[in-house]
Amino acid sequence: MARKIVITSGKGGVGKTTVAVCLAAQLAKKGQRVVVCDADFGLNSVDFTAGVEELSSYDVIDVIEGRCRAKQALIRHPKCPNLYILTSRHAAPERYVSPQSVKLVLDGLAPQFDFIFIDSPAGIDDGFHRAVATADEAIIVTTPHLPAVRDADRVVTMLKSYRLEKLQLVVNMVRGDLLVLGECLSPSDISELLRIPLLGVLPEEYNLSCDVFNTHKSFKLIANRLLTEKGKIFDPSRKYSGLFGGVRRALKKRL
């Protein structure tokens, strides 16, 4: 039975959709059968992020309205056979789709998969509640910037009212040079502020526009921690420590 995990954030632009797709790809490469469901009916960007926007015939709205079965709406990724995408391209922001109808679709798929990631809209509007109502766990994505952390705190408060099995944190776009100098919030500080455990850290220098199937080591570590509930967390500050780290910090300041 699949673990249904909503990927959410307090504000846009923190890399939530990329985290969902890249993490799903890493798990799929480890032999897990994974679905990424696009529940962000306003932006509908999961298929573009995964590079399968030309392959969709049906989507989750077609399933809900009875035009196809759930399996027909799944896009099997050509580069990663264990990864499936369920788009929402026929959805419109003003169109009401009930949480129960989406949950029914995902519950029907759950026995055939190991993970279902639900890409939620940012913020705490109706779309957020629809996405969270379908999930058993949540991963909150934020950056080390105070506005993002403040908004993430609001999301955590809302998520706790759903009594999900797990809430975990991924801190994205972390600059290792600033961590060494103590000039930004550390991931552990953010975890303590939000009062949820840290699942993983992604460095700023990771190119988020690159092919999601050539992912950074940090995503592999997060995938391992999701599977085993233990293991290392990526340390972006490591290469900026010591003598050679000082040189790297100086070079980065000049860029």
N, C-alpha and C positions, 0 to 999 in steps of 0.2 A: 504494500500500500504506500503510495507516494507521500512524502512530506510536503505539505503545501505551505510555501513560504512567501509572504508578501515582501517585496522590496520597496521601501518608501523613504521619503525625505521631507524635511520641513520646507525647503525651498527648491526651486528649479536650478539647474546649472551645476549641481554637485556630482554629476556622473552616475546617477541612479540607474538609468537604462543600460548604460555600458557595463556597469557592475553586474546587473542581472544577466546579461547575455554572455559576458566573458566568464563569469563564475559557472553558468550553466554549461558552457563549452568545455571548461576544465573537468567538470564532473562527468560529462559525456565521454570525454577521452579516457576517463578512468573506468569506463564500462557501465556507468549509471545511465539509465534511461530517463531523459529530462525533457520537460515541456516548459517553454517560456510563454506565458499568456499575457498579451498586451491588454491591461485593464485601464490604461491611460487613454480614454476615448477622445480626449481633446487633441493630443499630439500624435498618437498612433505611430510611434517611431521604432518599435522593436524590430519590425521586418527590415527597415533600412539599416539599423545597427547591425543586424545579423547578416545583411547582404542577401536577403531572399525576397526583396520587394517585388520582383518580377515573377515569382513562382506561386503566388496565392490565387486561388480560385474562389474559396469560401473563407469565412471568418467566424468568430464567436457569435456575432449577431445572426448570421445565417443558421447556425446551430440552434440558437434560442428560438428563432422564428420558424423552425421546422423545414428549412430548405435543404438541409443536408444533415448527415450524422457527424458527431464530433470527430471521428477518425478521418472523415473526408476533408475536414477543415484544417487538419494538421499539415504543416509543411515540414517534410523531412529534410534536414540540411544536407546539401550535396557533399560538403566537405567533412561532415561529422554525423554519421548515420544514427547515432544515439540521441541526437539533439533535434527536437521538434519545436516549431513556432506556431502559436495560435494567435493570429492577428485580430485587430478590431477595426479594419479599414472602412467598413460600412457604417461604423458608428458616427453619430454627430453629437457634439457637446450638449446640445439642447434636448437630445432624445433621452427619455427615461428608460433605463435598463435596471431592473431590480437586482439587488444583491442575491436574492434567492435563485434567480434564473442563471446567473453566472456560476454560483456555487453548485447548482445541479449539473452543469456541464463538466466542471472540474472534478466533482465527486464521481461522475461516471468514468472519467479517464484515470482516476487515481489508482485503481487496482492494477493497471498495466504499466505503471511508471514508478520510478524511485523518488523523483523530485518533480514538483511543479512550482515554478517561480511565477509570481504574479506581479507584474510591473505596475505599480500604483501611480496615480497622479501625485505631484508634489502638493504639500499643504494638507488641510483638514476639511476640505469641502465634501460634497456628496460622493464624488468619485473615489475619494480616499476611503470613505466608509464602505462603499460597495466592494472595493478591493480587499479591505481588511476582513470583511465578513465572510470571505471565501477561504480564509487562511487559518492555519493552526499555529504558525510561527511568524516572526517578523524580523527582518534585517533593516536597520535604520542606517542610511548613508548620509554622512555629513562631511564638511571640510573643517579645517581648524580655525575658520574665521568666525568671529563672535556672532554676526547676524545668522549664519547657518547653524551654529550651535544653539542659539536662542530658539530658532524655529524648530530645530530637532527636539528640544525640550518639550515644546507644545505637543509635538507628534507623540513622543513617549508617553506623556500624560494621557492622551487619547487612547493609545494602544493598550495601556494598562487596564482601561475600563473594559476591554474585550476579553481579558483573562486568557490570553494566548499561552501556549505551552512554553514558548521561549521568545525573548526579545534579545537581539544581539546587535552590536555596533560595528560598522565599517567606517573608518576615517580615510577619506580620499584626499588626493592633492596635497600630501604632506611634504614640506620642504625640509630635507635633512640638514641643510646648512643652518637654517633658522632654529631647528631643534637643538643643535649643538650649542648655539649661542644663547639659548633660552629666550628667543624673541618671538616665539609663537606657542600656543597651547599644545601640549603634548597629547598624543592619543590616550594615554592613561589618565591625564587630567580630564579630558572630555568624557571618558568612560565614568570617572568618578562624579563629574558634574551631572551627567544624565542618569546615573545610578543603574546602568546596564552593563553587562560584560562586553569586553572588546573581542570581536571575532577576528578582525584583521585590519591591516594598514596598507594603503596604496600610495606610492610616492608621486610627487608632482611631476617628476621628469618622465614618468611613463606616458608615452604618446597615446592618448585616448582615441586618436583617429586611425590607429594602425589596425591591421587585420586582427580581429578578435581571436583568431585561432593561433596566433603567434604571441601568446600573452606572457606577461611579465611573471617572474618567480613569485611575486606577492600574491597573485591570483591562485597559483598552485598551492601556496600555504593556506589560503583561506578555504579552498576546496578540501584540503586534507583535514582541516579543523572541523569543517561541517560533517565530514564522514566519521571522524574518529573522536571528536570532542577533545582533542589534545594536539600538541605540536607547536611549532614556532610561529611567532608573529613577525612579519617583515620589519626590519629596522632601517628606515631611510637615513638615519644619522650616521650609520656605521662608516660609510665611505668618506664622511666629512670629519672623522675623528683622527687624531694623531698628526704626524708631520705632513704626510701627503694629503691628508684631509684638509689641513690648513691651506695648502696650495689650491685645492679644489674650491674651497670657500672663497678665496680671493678671486679666482677666475670667474666664479659664478656672479660675484658682486659687479664685475665689469661688464657682464652681459646685459 
